[in-house]
Amino acid sequence: MAALKELSFPVEYYCDEVREGFFVSETMKRYWAAQLVVLSEIDKICKKHSINWYADSGTLLGAVRHGGYIPWDDDLDIGMFREEYTKFIECVQEELPEGFILITPKRDTCLVPFARVVNNDELGLDPDFLNRFHGCPFAVGVDIFPFDRIYKSPGKEENRVMRGRRAYSLITEIQEKNLTEKEITERLHRIQDENSCVIDPNKPIAELVRLIDRISQECKDKDADEIAIMDEWIKNSRCRYKKSFYDKWIEIPFENTMLRAPEKYREVLTAYYGNYSEPVRGSAGHMYPVYRRQETEILNRFGKNPTCRYHFDKNHFEPKGDRKRYRAGQEELLAYLHGFHKNIADSINKGKFEDAAAFMETCQNAAVTIGNSLEGKYGEGTDAVKALEQYCEKIYEASVNWSNGFEKELDNSLKHAECCIEKLYNSSQKSIVFLLCRASWWDSIKEIYVDAVSDENNDVKVISIPYSYVDNLKSLTGFHTDLREFEKISELEGKITDFNDYRLELKHPDIIVTQFPYDGYSSALAIPQRLFTENLLSCTDNLVFVHYLEPDSPVSTQDVAYEALQELLEQPAVFNADRILVGNRIIKDYYVKKLVDMTGNCFEDYWENKICLKETGWYD
């Protein structure tokens, strides 16, 4: 684990991940990394001025229970004793790096009674900014909570809490527009009388936030043996601790660095959460992910996503209908040629020899094209290709020495070729190609692979495809494969085909299975463009997508896990594939629900049919 001052992340850190059943997107990973950069700058200033800070709230819980962020959390919280908090506020503004901003209740735009340090007040799209903040273009920050003293007198503390709650309640009522102007004025007068203060009615929320900050600091008793984060204590009657819990501090692991924590962090967490060891996901306390509003702003301004993430446009969505099968296209073309034979005969009888020659050339070209396709798929020497060659020879004979019986001979020769082609298709195994990217994804596709291999009617091949990580500036770090790792997997023995030896466009396998969802829309991983799902469609009759990640099912549409599905499913492969395979009915239902939310209620049946379960015989 590196210290905050040596903060760095390996390129694979930014990849999408399922942590404890919850989907964490690559965008969120970069957001987390950027927050830790902000914390590293705070830590530098605190060390310089001997100011103690401590991981707090969800950040402390994440460090202790998860070794990093709580998977469904997107905040970074620290705390300081009020005296040190005040000292920090006084010196930090002059020492923050260029572009950083300190936000406190002194600002009218501050809606909370604590401080926040952010890296920018707008979106950062220049290369220096992106490189410094790990490819995250969003304004990110760290919340800094002051620890204030609790009155020893229960009566005094109850009075303070009552007054504070009244102020919080009015803020909420104003924000939700539940009160008339008269009611707001009456409530403000009462609060002013209780607190011996004057509140500007033109900016009541900012004034009330400042009042809460003042109320939080009322207890000046240095002998007080309890402290609290007043924002939580006044509102929710929690975050009240013994001051002695913070007598000493230690460092604990967090992601790939170390954070400061009170030595008695267990006692702190118990006072805050009760049984803190058991995760409770619940719903998001705010919009999840927190950067969604900024992301939308960039989309509206520039028409593209700043993080490379794919953006689905409902206005241009056209669901894929049943695609014409490779074989069907060939059969239709051959059937069409029978009519050309009559055209050839009619043209010759009318003395239109140039027209007849053109028809003959079209027939030959069509036969050659189909023959080349069959050779690409099945190899040389098949009876079907030989029959097509004989048909071409018959056309040549007709061009040299036409007679009235040639029309029938051409029809018979073509029918023979059609029969041979039908026999070739019917007698051949179903060809299935698995495009495997990272060996660490194997478990997510193993089940359907083993099922396909166990059927002797299938010809299954595996290709280890090249991939590259993407750096903070969206440049590729270099392509490589996990071939050696795949060769160690017993189930793949004898099934791996070299990427450079198998031409998908020539072989045209009946089914291609891919796990790469992004095409060119990832800030963490890249593959060759010819392997994008939009290009694979022309190489197979059935493109099957199996995501390498499958999170636990949400418990409801209010679950933050349901919101996280947006970035899991808003991917090119989901919209391009003919079928999507998932692990169980419950997760399928939530996928369908989320995709219907995105595309419209009229497409519910479409998604219901397109998303299938990983069941035996999935390839039929």
C-alpha atoms as one frame of an Amber mdcrd trajectory, in Angstrom:
protein
   0.000   0.000   0.000   1.375   3.382  -1.010   1.068   6.500   1.116  -1.285
   9.243  -0.074   1.650  11.367  -1.193   2.715   8.509  -3.496  -0.771   7.822
  -4.819  -0.889   5.827  -8.057  -3.144   3.283  -9.734  -2.349   0.382 -12.073
  -4.152   0.615 -15.419  -6.336  -2.399 -14.653  -7.733  -0.612 -11.592 -10.075
   1.433 -13.783 -11.877  -1.550 -15.316 -15.531  -2.258 -14.606 -15.884  -4.556
 -11.630 -18.442  -6.334  -9.483 -17.616  -5.815  -5.826 -19.589  -7.817  -3.311
 -22.339  -8.303  -5.850 -22.538  -4.620  -6.824 -21.544  -3.257 -10.236 -18.892
  -0.526 -10.086 -18.311   1.174 -13.436 -14.989   2.281 -14.879 -16.246   5.867
 -14.708 -16.863   5.475 -10.987 -13.374   4.003 -10.568 -11.863   7.113 -12.129
 -14.110   9.287  -9.972 -12.859   7.477  -6.861  -9.244   7.906  -7.962  -9.765
  11.633  -8.545 -11.266  12.028  -5.068  -8.194  10.421  -3.544  -6.017  12.928
  -5.418  -7.972  15.723  -3.710  -7.509  14.006  -0.346  -3.770  13.709  -0.968
  -3.587  17.502  -1.372  -5.578  18.005   1.840  -3.224  15.626   3.611  -0.163
  17.632   2.483  -1.586  20.829   3.965  -2.613  19.099   7.183   0.850  17.624
   7.670   2.473  20.985   7.065   0.329  22.621   9.774   0.137  19.634  12.158
  -3.604  19.251  11.659  -5.118  15.870  12.434  -7.781  14.437  10.171  -9.588
  11.105  10.235 -11.497   8.983   7.757 -15.129   9.392   8.691 -18.657   8.163
   8.025 -18.954   5.946   4.934 -15.253   6.298   4.160 -14.257   4.909   7.559
 -16.838   2.152   7.223 -15.576   1.320   3.736 -11.974   1.154   4.902 -12.788
  -1.177   7.803 -15.396  -3.392   6.162 -14.364  -3.338   2.487 -10.728  -2.261
   2.404 -11.741   0.708   0.274 -14.866   2.441  -0.925 -18.196   0.917  -0.029
 -19.038  -0.408  -3.517 -22.267   1.608  -3.714 -20.781   4.791  -2.224 -19.397
   7.731  -4.178 -18.414  10.091  -1.347 -15.108  10.636   0.425 -15.555  11.861
   3.992 -13.071  12.991   6.616 -13.469  14.681   9.992 -11.510  17.087  12.214
 -11.953  18.498  15.694 -13.524  21.962  15.461 -10.338  23.789  16.529  -8.295
  22.038  13.845 -11.121  22.378  11.329 -11.062  26.154  11.916  -7.286  26.221
  11.538  -7.572  24.247   8.306 -10.180  26.648   6.908  -7.942  29.625   7.712
  -4.839  28.349   5.935  -6.098  26.018   3.220  -7.383  28.575   0.714  -3.917
  30.061   0.250  -2.230  26.680  -0.078  -4.568  24.671  -2.248  -3.260  23.859
  -5.745  -4.371  26.063  -8.599  -7.969  25.387  -9.544  -8.920  23.858  -6.196
 -11.762  25.505  -4.297 -12.766  25.537  -0.647 -16.521  25.617  -0.084 -17.836
  26.512   3.387 -21.146  27.775   4.826 -19.827  31.314   4.334 -20.717  30.895
   0.661 -24.355  31.514  -0.183 -24.215  28.541  -2.553 -23.178  26.148   0.216
 -26.194  24.091   1.260 -24.567  22.090   4.078 -23.011  23.109   7.424 -19.587
  21.645   6.729 -16.684  22.242   4.362 -15.825  20.703   1.048 -12.645  20.899
  -1.024 -13.138  20.402  -4.759 -10.633  20.162  -7.579 -12.512  22.466  -9.939
 -15.720  24.430 -10.248 -16.368  23.229 -13.775 -15.711  20.283 -16.046 -12.065
  19.649 -16.832 -11.393  18.457 -20.361  -7.812  19.561 -21.030  -5.115  16.836
 -21.090  -3.234  18.094 -18.022  -6.373  17.999 -15.913  -7.371  14.553 -17.164
  -3.910  13.140 -16.595  -3.687  14.550 -13.084  -7.128  13.268 -12.098  -6.874
   9.822 -13.683  -9.050  10.524 -16.694 -11.948  11.897 -14.644 -13.328  15.106
 -16.218 -15.748  15.848 -13.411 -15.445  18.219 -10.496 -14.818  15.982  -7.474
 -14.319  16.757  -3.826 -13.886  15.658  -0.235 -16.393  16.439   2.519 -14.810
  17.696   5.768 -16.935  17.392   8.910 -16.114  19.274  12.116 -16.352  17.404
  15.425 -18.156  19.611  17.964 -18.584  19.224  21.713 -21.714  17.817  23.331
 -23.106  19.660  26.361 -22.771  17.770  29.608 -26.159  19.185  30.545 -28.896
  17.077  28.868 -31.249  20.041  28.944 -28.861  22.307  27.080 -28.148  19.614
  24.491 -31.844  18.898  23.960 -32.487  22.596  23.459 -29.687  22.884  20.905
 -30.885  19.828  18.993 -34.449  21.171  18.969 -33.370  24.521  17.542 -31.113
  22.890  14.995 -33.818  20.518  13.823 -36.232  23.378  13.400 -33.732  25.069
  11.086 -33.118  21.853   9.116 -36.858  21.284   8.805 -37.450  24.728   7.361
 -34.635  24.264   4.830 -36.299  21.059   3.636 -39.739  22.656   3.443 -38.382
  25.573   1.407 -36.485  23.277  -0.971 -39.553  21.120  -1.506 -41.731  24.239
  -1.929 -44.234  23.079   0.653 -44.783  26.484   2.288 -46.311  29.809   1.326
 -44.278  32.997   1.694 -46.317  33.855   4.786 -45.583  30.486   6.397 -41.866
  30.829   5.652 -41.824  34.293   7.227 -43.607  33.055  10.361 -41.198  30.127
  10.757 -38.186  32.389  10.220 -39.413  34.783  12.927 -39.700  31.928  15.400
 -36.203  30.663  14.588 -34.792  34.187  14.910 -36.412  34.608  18.319 -35.125
  31.228  19.548 -31.567  31.913  18.431 -31.315  35.679  18.926 -30.288  36.220
  15.329 -31.370  38.007  12.171 -31.995  36.025   8.974 -32.021  37.673   5.565
 -35.370  36.613   4.019 -33.903  36.997   0.517 -31.543  34.058   1.032 -33.117
  31.975   3.793 -31.421  28.645   3.012 -27.882  30.048   3.098 -28.682  31.943
   6.294 -30.187  28.857   7.946 -27.135  26.765   7.013 -24.900  29.353   8.654
 -27.161  29.337  11.711 -26.847  25.555  11.995 -23.072  25.911  11.775 -23.228
  28.446  14.622 -25.528  26.248  16.715 -23.101  23.355  16.210 -20.299  25.341
  17.868 -22.246  26.586  20.895 -20.718  24.251  23.482 -17.366  25.758  24.526
 -16.834  23.414  27.489 -13.301  22.080  27.051 -14.073  19.445  29.671 -16.815
  17.935  27.526 -16.105  14.248  27.095 -18.351  13.681  24.071 -18.267  15.025
  20.533 -20.505  14.702  17.496 -20.781  15.427  13.819 -23.587  17.890  14.341
 -24.999  17.527  10.843 -25.865  13.923  11.705 -26.424  14.315  15.443 -28.986
  17.083  15.150 -30.840  15.563  12.191 -30.639  11.848  12.935 -29.444  11.447
  16.549 -26.276   9.614  15.538 -22.542  10.284  15.184 -22.145  11.035  18.899
 -18.873   9.669  20.259 -16.650   9.723  23.276 -13.862  12.183  22.680 -11.373
   9.576  23.905 -12.074   7.451  20.814  -9.803   9.895  18.973  -6.947  10.036
  21.493  -4.742   8.093  19.073  -4.814   7.473  15.369  -3.644   4.661  13.090
  -3.426   4.065   9.349  -5.707   1.561   7.642  -5.782   0.315   4.020  -8.134
   2.015   1.589  -8.118   0.972  -2.080  -4.370   1.043  -2.835  -3.351   3.633
  -0.254  -3.585   4.268   3.510  -5.966   6.553   5.403  -5.844   7.935   8.922
  -8.445   6.566  11.339  -9.124   6.776  15.078  -7.490   3.894  16.888 -10.885
   3.001  18.365 -12.578   2.927  14.980 -14.737  -0.039  16.019 -16.309   2.013
  18.784 -16.838   4.937  16.406 -18.534   2.751  13.809 -20.715   1.040  16.399
 -21.885   4.410  17.695 -22.670   5.496  14.129 -24.093   2.355  12.511 -24.751
  -0.182  15.251 -23.925  -3.557  13.669 -21.598  -2.102  11.062 -20.143  -5.432
   9.910 -23.285  -6.375   7.982 -23.651  -4.481   4.677 -26.976  -2.750   4.102
 -27.182  -1.409   0.571 -30.565   0.294   0.470 -31.293   3.237  -1.771 -28.971
   6.055  -2.744 -28.902   9.070  -0.445 -28.617  11.259  -3.539 -28.565  10.860
  -7.290 -26.442   7.823  -8.157 -23.922   8.088  -9.573 -23.136  11.513  -8.179
 -21.517  12.635 -11.446 -24.602  11.950 -13.605 -25.647  15.607 -13.714 -22.171
  16.687 -14.868 -22.108  13.905 -17.450 -25.453  15.046 -18.830 -24.196  18.622
 -19.012 -21.257  17.582 -21.182 -23.499  15.487 -23.405 -25.791  18.443 -23.939
 -22.891  20.799 -24.670 -20.689  18.619 -26.840 -22.911  15.756 -27.971 -20.579
  13.086 -26.626 -19.637  11.521 -23.350 -16.439  12.893 -21.765 -15.411   9.531
 -20.326 -15.702   7.579 -23.615 -18.764   5.824 -22.219 -21.361   4.885 -24.822
 -24.427   7.116 -24.843 -27.715   5.626 -25.953 -29.934   7.995 -27.913 -33.575
   7.005 -27.602 -34.503   9.154 -30.603 -32.366   7.044 -32.933 -33.136   3.602
 -31.526 -34.249   1.053 -34.096 -34.645  -2.477 -32.698 -33.039  -5.168 -34.775
 -35.470  -7.381 -36.635 -34.728 -10.930 -37.730 -31.601 -10.812 -39.841 -31.353
 -12.761 -43.092 -29.296 -15.884 -42.524 -26.073 -16.422 -44.449 -27.403 -19.624
 -46.006 -30.756 -18.086 -46.879 -29.053 -15.284 -48.764 -27.134 -17.763 -50.897
 -30.231 -19.858 -51.560 -32.228 -16.790 -52.611 -29.492 -15.704 -55.001 -29.269
 -19.127 -56.622 -33.050 -19.313 -56.969 -32.974 -15.909 -58.659 -30.499 -17.206
 -61.265 -33.073 -19.611 -62.690 -34.910 -16.596 -64.048 -31.688 -15.394 -65.651
 -31.505 -18.611 -67.682 -34.782 -17.698 -69.349 -33.503 -14.155 -69.898 -30.423
 -15.583 -71.611 -32.563 -17.713 -73.933 -34.940 -14.849 -74.758 -32.057 -12.458
 -75.492 -30.356 -14.930 -77.837 -33.618 -15.695 -79.646 -34.098 -11.944 -80.186
 -30.514 -11.497 -81.357 -29.587  -9.423 -78.314 -26.277 -11.190 -77.765 -24.739
  -8.465 -75.588 -27.661  -8.734 -73.179 -27.279 -12.511 -73.116 -23.549 -12.185
 -72.395 -24.280  -9.803 -69.512 -26.777 -12.263 -67.996 -24.248 -15.095 -68.340
 -21.554 -13.017 -66.648 -23.914 -12.237 -63.769 -24.662 -15.949 -63.307 -20.972
 -16.844 -63.300 -20.062 -14.070 -60.869 -22.835 -15.112 -58.491 -21.707 -18.737
 -58.593 -18.064 -17.747 -58.008 -19.023 -15.510 -55.088 -21.024 -18.272 -53.419
 -18.281 -20.792 -54.155 -15.650 -18.574 -52.551 -17.885 -18.117 -49.514 -18.344
 -21.871 -49.150 -14.603 -22.471 -49.493 -13.953 -19.864 -46.850 -16.408 -21.527
 -44.496 -15.854 -25.232 -45.243 -12.529 -25.372 -47.046 -11.651 -26.533 -50.544
 -12.838 -29.655 -52.321 -16.485 -29.840 -51.240 -19.054 -31.305 -53.625 -20.982
 -28.050 -53.428 -18.080 -26.002 -54.766 -17.377 -28.601 -57.459 -21.027 -28.408
 -58.534 -20.797 -24.620 -58.774 -17.623 -24.956 -60.865 -19.479 -27.343 -63.187
 -22.294 -24.810 -63.438 -19.791 -22.120 -64.462 -18.365 -24.450 -67.097 -21.878
 -25.076 -68.413 -22.421 -21.313 -68.731 -19.165 -21.031 -70.667 -20.278 -23.804
 -73.019 -23.559 -21.991 -73.553 -21.742 -18.768 -74.396 -19.660 -20.526 -77.035
 -22.231 -22.807 -78.604 -25.801 -22.029 -77.548 -28.588 -24.398 -78.486 -32.251
 -24.591 -77.511 -31.593 -27.261 -74.891 -29.085 -25.183 -72.935 -31.682 -23.380
 -70.825 -32.772 -26.689 -69.318 -29.165 -27.843 -68.926 -28.316 -24.667 -67.011
 -31.359 -25.175 -64.773 -30.401 -28.778 -64.076 -26.770 -27.872 -63.378 -27.854
 -25.130 -60.992 -30.351 -27.449 -59.260 -27.571 -29.969 -58.738 -25.411 -27.247
 -57.154 -28.328 -26.212 -54.944 -28.801 -29.792 -53.755 -25.090 -30.128 -52.981
 -25.095 -26.855 -51.039 -28.157 -27.920 -49.059 -26.513 -31.256 -48.265 -23.314
 -29.494 -47.182 -25.135 -27.208 -44.785 -27.336 -29.979 -43.396 -24.477 -32.413
 -42.830 -22.083 -29.930 -41.253 -21.711 -29.250 -37.562 -22.923 -25.960 -36.181
 -19.883 -23.704 -35.975 -19.556 -21.704 -32.758 -16.686 -19.327 -32.050 -15.996
 -17.933 -28.595 -14.049 -14.670 -28.623 -12.349 -14.642 -25.231 -10.682 -11.462
 -24.058  -9.365 -11.701 -20.493  -8.697 -14.993 -18.731 -10.119 -13.537 -15.526
 -13.524 -13.466 -17.248 -13.557 -17.229 -17.874 -15.938 -18.185 -15.068 -18.674
 -15.986 -16.513 -18.750 -17.941 -19.782 -17.570 -21.394 -18.720 -21.088 -22.776
 -18.260 -22.315 -22.069 -21.782 -18.970 -23.088 -23.309 -19.049 -26.509 -21.635
 -22.652 -26.956 -22.744 -21.775 -26.167 -26.368 -18.736 -28.470 -26.410 -20.718
 -31.372 -24.956 -22.964 -31.469 -28.042 -21.274 -33.469 -30.815 -23.260 -31.541
 -33.406 -21.279 -28.409 -32.584 -17.860 -27.452 -33.895 -16.569 -25.155 -31.156
 -13.507 -22.976 -31.454 -11.977 -20.467 -29.056  -9.969 -17.410 -30.052  -7.930
 -15.436 -27.543  -8.398 -11.906 -28.822  -5.939  -9.035 -28.311  -6.824  -6.228
 -25.944  -5.150  -3.117 -24.604  -5.570  -1.028 -21.507  -6.338   2.674 -21.966
  -4.451   5.367 -20.070  -5.722   8.611 -18.550  -5.492  10.419 -21.892  -7.363
   7.655 -23.743  -4.199   6.348 -25.434  -3.644   2.603 -25.797  -0.903   1.046
 -23.675  -0.307  -1.799 -26.170  -2.196  -4.868 -27.401  -1.583  -8.308 -25.928
  -3.544 -11.511 -25.315  -4.138 -13.837 -22.385  -3.383 -16.861 -24.575  -0.971
 -18.448 -22.100  -3.508 -18.151 -19.298  -6.233 -19.669 -21.481  -3.952 -22.575
 -22.392  -3.814 -23.490 -18.702  -7.599 -23.977 -18.564  -8.324 -27.691 -18.974
 -11.712 -27.202 -20.650 -10.055 -25.265 -23.479  -7.477 -27.896 -24.357  -7.413
 -28.489 -28.107 -10.020 -25.821 -28.792  -7.925 -22.652 -29.045  -7.402 -21.249
 -32.533  -4.830 -18.583 -33.331  -6.357 -15.144 -33.767  -4.385 -14.482 -36.962
  -5.291 -17.826 -38.566  -9.072 -17.622 -38.280 -10.790 -15.182 -40.628 -14.210
 -14.543 -39.155 -15.488 -12.842 -42.289 -14.541 -15.904 -44.392 -15.471 -18.657
 -41.954 -18.733 -16.954 -41.076 -19.440 -19.144 -38.024 -23.072 -19.832 -37.256
 -22.669 -18.305 -33.805 -20.135 -15.861 -32.407 -20.055 -15.398 -28.649 -18.452
 -12.210 -27.379 -17.947 -10.806 -23.897 -16.617  -7.368 -24.797 -19.483  -4.884
 -24.368 -17.874  -1.574 -25.244 -16.817  -1.578 -28.908 -14.824   1.675 -28.915
 -16.537   3.231 -25.905 -14.351   2.404 -22.928 -11.884   4.490 -20.950 -10.198
   1.345 -19.622 -10.059  -1.373 -22.306  -9.815  -1.568 -26.101  -9.888  -4.303
 -28.743  -9.267  -4.195 -32.526 -12.056  -2.428 -34.370 -12.891  -5.439 -36.517
 -13.997  -7.204 -33.326 -16.531  -4.525 -32.394 -20.028  -5.967 -32.195 -21.238
  -3.645 -34.947 -18.685  -5.303 -37.260 -19.152  -8.870 -36.003 -22.774  -8.784
 -37.143 -21.653  -9.226 -40.748 -19.552 -12.263 -39.784 -22.236 -14.478 -38.266
 -25.917 -15.327 -38.305 -26.207 -15.131 -34.543 -24.165 -12.764 -32.391 -24.476
 -13.720 -28.726 -23.346 -11.397 -25.961 -22.467 -12.703 -22.502 -21.313  -9.943
 -20.172 -18.231 -10.864 -18.200 -19.849  -9.233 -15.170 -23.155 -10.145 -13.606
 -24.006  -8.343 -10.378 -26.475  -9.504  -7.773 -30.049  -8.639  -8.605 -31.420
  -5.404  -7.157 -34.071  -5.886  -4.496 -36.282  -3.207  -6.043 -36.191  -0.364
  -8.537 -35.422   1.922  -5.577 -32.245  -0.024  -4.834 -29.070   1.854  -5.737
 -28.032  -1.360  -7.524 -30.833  -0.722 -10.015 -29.408   2.714 -10.822 -25.980
   1.135 -11.301 -27.400  -1.078 -14.063 -27.533   1.980 -16.337 -23.815   1.859
 -17.096 -23.728  -1.943 -17.179 -26.405  -2.089 -19.871 -25.863   1.142 -21.807
 -23.273  -0.526 -24.040 -23.045  -1.169 -27.806 -23.061  -4.968 -27.440 -26.400
  -4.864 -25.636 -28.005  -3.066 -28.567 -26.087  -4.808 -31.377 -26.198  -8.465
 -30.330 -28.901 -10.815 -31.553 -29.154 -12.396 -28.122 -27.973 -11.653 -24.597
 -27.467 -14.486 -22.118 -27.859 -13.935 -18.371 -27.658 -16.160 -15.322 -31.140
 -16.131 -13.828 -34.704 -14.981 -14.286 -34.567 -12.315 -11.582 -31.613 -10.458
 -13.092 -33.219 -10.814 -16.541 -36.383  -9.115 -15.282 -34.388  -6.181 -13.924
 -32.352  -5.919 -17.134 -35.565  -5.834 -19.149 -37.029  -3.235 -16.798 -33.972
  -0.973 -17.033 -33.773  -1.277 -20.830 -37.490  -0.528 -21.135 -36.882   2.556
 -18.984 -34.263   3.584 -21.533 -36.047   2.699 -24.771 -39.766   2.922 -24.007
 -42.605   0.657 -22.893 -43.370  -0.402 -26.460 -40.123  -2.386 -26.559 -40.786
  -4.615 -23.556 -41.489  -7.704 -25.693 -38.398  -6.990 -27.770 -36.112  -7.072
 -24.739 -37.992  -9.978 -23.197 -37.243 -12.057 -26.301 -33.696 -10.825 -26.801
 -32.459 -11.504 -23.265 -32.286 -15.244 -22.621 -31.103 -17.471 -19.806 -27.884
 -19.489 -19.774 -29.708 -22.764 -20.256 -28.732 -26.106 -21.761 -29.034 -25.940
 -25.532 -28.764 -22.159 -25.627 -27.197 -22.467 -29.098 -30.274 -24.019 -30.754
